[in-house]
Amino acid sequence: MNKVDKVVYWIFGVICIGLLLFFVLSLVFGPSTKQVIIENDLSEEVNGVVDTLFNDAGNHDVRTAILKNKQIFEIVSEWESKIEKGDSLYKKKGSFLLEVYKKTGKKIVLNYKTTIK
């Protein structure tokens, strides 16, 4: 093994150890998956009328709504049967509550807290 090979192996080893260390430290000191989900739910803001519904094959077949204002909303699997084309969706940033105003005039309130496992 010549000097260049040793340097390449050394650099490769340092990079692998660095990545492994980063991964372990992220697991130990980073936010939990539950905390990330809660933060994402709270930061989401939705306001519009459902124009199109489809299963997004490129995203694990997640049921997705495109609102008339072109906003894209991924529907929680437990809520798929509750949201239809023509419904108005409203969720204020910082809230866990999604208000669904049905075409019939009925209002349904869906709570993100019920979907956190």
BELTA-V257902 format. One record per backbone hydrogen bond with DSSP energy under -1.0 kcal/mol. CO is the residue of the C=O (numbers start at 1). NH is the residue of the N-H. E is the energy in kcal/mol with one decimal. If there is no record, write none. Layout:
co=[CO & CO]
nh=[NH & NH]
e=[E & E]
This chain:
co=[2 & 3 & 4 & 5 & 6 & 7 & 8 & 9 & 10 & 11 & 12 & 13 & 14 & 15 & 16 & 17 & 18 & 19 & 20 & 21 & 22 & 23 & 24 & 25 & 26 & 32 & 33 & 34 & 35 & 36 & 37 & 38 & 39 & 40 & 42 & 46 & 48 & 49 & 50 & 52 & 54 & 55 & 56 & 56 & 59 & 62 & 63 & 64 & 65 & 66 & 66 & 67 & 71 & 73 & 76 & 77 & 79 & 84 & 87 & 88 & 89 & 90 & 91 & 92 & 96 & 98 & 99 & 100 & 101 & 102 & 106 & 108 & 110 & 111 & 112]
nh=[6 & 7 & 8 & 9 & 10 & 11 & 12 & 13 & 14 & 15 & 16 & 17 & 18 & 19 & 20 & 21 & 22 & 23 & 24 & 25 & 26 & 27 & 28 & 29 & 30 & 36 & 37 & 38 & 39 & 40 & 41 & 42 & 43 & 44 & 94 & 91 & 89 & 68 & 86 & 66 & 64 & 57 & 59 & 61 & 62 & 56 & 75 & 54 & 73 & 51 & 52 & 70 & 67 & 65 & 79 & 80 & 82 & 87 & 50 & 101 & 48 & 99 & 46 & 95 & 112 & 110 & 90 & 108 & 88 & 105 & 102 & 100 & 98 & 114 & 115]
e=[-1.8 & -2.0 & -2.3 & -2.6 & -2.3 & -2.7 & -2.6 & -2.5 & -2.4 & -2.3 & -2.3 & -2.6 & -2.5 & -2.5 & -2.4 & -2.6 & -2.4 & -2.4 & -2.5 & -2.6 & -2.2 & -2.0 & -2.2 & -3.0 & -1.7 & -2.2 & -2.3 & -2.4 & -2.4 & -2.4 & -2.7 & -2.5 & -1.8 & -1.0 & -3.6 & -3.1 & -3.4 & -2.6 & -2.3 & -2.7 & -3.5 & -1.1 & -1.9 & -1.7 & -1.4 & -2.7 & -2.8 & -2.2 & -3.0 & -2.7 & -1.9 & -2.3 & -3.1 & -3.1 & -2.4 & -1.1 & -1.8 & -2.0 & -3.1 & -3.0 & -2.2 & -3.3 & -2.0 & -1.8 & -3.2 & -3.2 & -2.1 & -3.0 & -2.6 & -1.8 & -3.2 & -3.5 & -3.3 & -1.3 & -1.8]
